[in-house]
Amino acid sequence: MTAVTSQYSGAARFRPSPVFGMLIAMTALFGALLWRGQDLGGAGIFLFVVAGWVVSLTLHEFGHALVAYVAGDRSVAEKGYLTLDVRRYADPGTSLILPVVILLIGGIGLPGGAVWINMGLIRKPAMRSLVSAAGPLMTLGCALLCLVPVRSGWLGSADPSFVVGLAFLGWIQVIALILNLLPVPGLDGFGIVEPHLSARTRRSIAPFRQYGIMIIFVAIWLLPPVRDRFWDLTDAVSNRLGGTSLDALKSIGWNEFRFWQR
């Protein structure tokens, strides 16, 4: 038995991590301060969005692990994936820090994190697809949680800074959702269709898996037609979820998020 297995045994395999509780508390605290109009010297939206973004990354990976566990891969519990501890989801640098850095630089919700699923223990192709789809479904849930209140006008008593922060957080959830659903090797969209491909096709595509997200970013940044189509799609989906006012709110949110440039 490995150290990881012995650390996460019995009830500890399913007990929510204090780290996740701390992230939820931070998101709630910064959100409450924004609701009351206290922007912490201009950094309030930044802190609220970053904390909420890390919570959503955690839930995304937890979604994968939970469905994998139900589908037959019990090793995810032994690895601590069901504890909602963001530190367990692969390398902290590439899985947590990099998505946050990309968010700071470009306002793009980079799909982050990874859970190592033993697909050999999940025999049905449909369940394998569902394991890959579970993460994006969590991201969609986070997007709805942010954008439905904005669209429905339920935030009338909130300070505008909270509405702006929530709208911006919801918008980057939509970006991450669309990126992740692209049928590109290495992303969840490809993971959804991969179980239904022939073994020969999977073997031929495997070497490109590590370059998938890189190819997408190069295409978005360097190819104007691709970039325009991508942003048109994210705008259409986010406006559908958040209402017609979202365009203005997310633009303000992006400016307020970069408080150090004001």
Secondary structure, DSSP 8 states (H G I E B T S, - for coil): --HHHHHS-GGGGTS--HHHHHHHHHHHHHHHHHHTT--GGGTHHHHHHHHHHHHHHHHHHHHHHHHHHHHT-THHHHTTGGGT-GGGSS-HIIIIIHHHHHHHHH------------GGG---HHHHHHHHHHHHHHHHHHHHHHHHHHHHTTTTTS-HHHHHHHHHHHHHHHHHHHHHHS--TTSHHHHHHGGGS-HHHHHHHGGGGGGHHHHHHHHHHH-HHHHHHHHHHHHHHHHHHH-TTHHHHHHHHHHHH-GGG-
